[in-house]
Amino acid sequence: MAIKLTEKAAKEIQRVISESQPEGTILRVGVAGGGCSGFQYALGFDKASDPEKDMVAEQHGIMVAVDKKSDLYLDGTTIDFYDGLDRRGFTFENPNAVKSCGCGSSFSA
């Protein structure tokens, strides 16, 4: 799989799933056009994956699906969760990003 989910990110995702999603929910990670740098990261929940279109792996108890098109842009990306006084949210460390915006939610490759 192209991405790595840290333990801290997995715990936060598990918390959200347990509070608001049905059992068996998977995390869907992808990229979409937009943002100030060309592409933006997309995190969401899904009920199922498509083996022909998705790369799927279990990481720290979370089933993670990445569509094959996004996989090209996310190869080697680490998703972490930051919980500080100044901000709170998921962070993306993407070695393929040539340029990123200040908030870290969009990039160009």
C-alpha positions as CSV (number, residue, x, y, z in Angstrom):
1,M,0.0,0.0,0.0
2,A,1.2,3.5,-0.9
3,I,0.4,5.1,2.5
4,K,1.3,4.5,6.1
5,L,-1.1,5.3,8.9
6,T,0.5,6.1,12.2
7,E,-0.8,4.6,15.4
8,K,-1.9,8.0,16.7
9,A,-3.9,8.6,13.5
10,A,-5.4,5.1,13.6
11,K,-6.6,5.7,17.2
12,E,-8.3,8.9,16.2
13,I,-10.0,7.2,13.2
14,Q,-11.1,4.3,15.4
15,R,-12.6,6.8,17.9
16,V,-14.6,8.5,15.1
17,I,-15.7,5.2,13.6
18,S,-16.9,3.9,17.0
19,E,-18.9,7.1,17.7
20,S,-20.5,7.7,14.3
21,Q,-20.0,4.9,11.8
22,P,-21.4,1.4,11.5
23,E,-19.2,-1.6,12.2
24,G,-17.0,-2.7,9.3
25,T,-16.5,0.9,8.0
26,I,-13.3,1.4,6.1
27,L,-11.2,4.5,5.7
28,R,-10.9,5.8,2.2
29,V,-7.9,7.9,1.3
30,G,-7.5,9.7,-2.0
31,V,-6.6,12.9,-3.8
32,A,-8.9,15.2,-5.6
33,G,-8.3,18.2,-7.9
34,G,-8.5,21.5,-6.1
35,G,-7.0,23.4,-3.2
36,C,-4.4,26.2,-3.6
37,S,-1.7,23.9,-4.9
38,G,-3.6,21.7,-7.5
39,F,-4.5,18.6,-5.5
40,Q,-6.1,18.1,-2.1
41,Y,-6.1,15.2,0.2
42,A,-9.4,13.4,0.8
43,L,-10.3,11.3,3.8
44,G,-13.6,9.7,4.2
45,F,-15.5,6.6,5.3
46,D,-17.0,3.9,3.1
47,K,-18.9,0.7,3.5
48,A,-17.0,-1.3,0.9
49,S,-14.0,-1.3,-1.4
50,D,-13.7,-2.5,-5.0
51,P,-10.8,-5.0,-5.4
52,E,-10.4,-4.0,-9.1
53,K,-10.1,-0.2,-8.4
54,D,-8.7,0.0,-4.8
55,M,-5.6,-1.0,-2.9
56,V,-6.7,-2.2,0.5
57,A,-4.7,-3.0,3.6
58,E,-5.3,-3.2,7.4
59,Q,-3.2,-0.8,9.4
60,H,-3.4,-0.7,13.2
61,G,-6.9,-2.3,13.1
62,I,-8.2,0.1,10.5
63,M,-9.1,-1.1,7.0
64,V,-7.7,1.5,4.6
65,A,-8.6,1.8,0.9
66,V,-6.8,3.9,-1.7
67,D,-8.0,4.1,-5.3
68,K,-5.4,3.1,-7.8
69,K,-5.3,6.6,-9.4
70,S,-4.7,8.3,-6.0
71,D,-2.1,5.6,-5.2
72,L,0.3,7.2,-7.7
73,Y,0.3,10.5,-5.9
74,L,0.3,9.1,-2.4
75,D,3.1,6.6,-2.7
76,G,5.2,6.8,0.5
77,T,2.8,9.2,2.3
78,T,2.5,9.0,6.1
79,I,-0.8,10.1,7.7
80,D,-0.5,11.3,11.3
81,F,-2.8,13.0,13.8
82,Y,-1.7,16.3,15.4
83,D,-3.4,17.4,18.6
84,G,-1.8,20.6,19.9
85,L,-2.8,23.9,21.3
86,D,-2.5,25.7,18.0
87,R,-4.4,23.2,15.9
88,R,-5.9,19.7,15.7
89,G,-6.2,17.4,12.7
90,F,-4.6,14.9,10.3
91,T,-1.3,15.7,8.7
92,F,0.1,14.3,5.5
93,E,3.9,13.8,4.9
94,N,4.0,13.2,1.1
95,P,7.4,12.7,-0.5
96,N,5.9,13.2,-3.9
97,A,4.7,16.7,-3.1
98,V,6.7,19.3,-5.0
99,K,4.9,22.2,-3.4
100,S,2.4,22.4,-0.5
101,C,0.1,25.1,0.8
102,G,0.6,26.6,4.2
103,C,-2.2,24.6,5.8
104,G,-0.9,21.3,4.5
105,S,-4.2,20.1,2.9
106,S,-3.2,20.6,-0.7
107,F,-0.1,19.9,-2.8
108,S,1.3,19.7,-6.3
109,A,3.2,16.8,-7.7
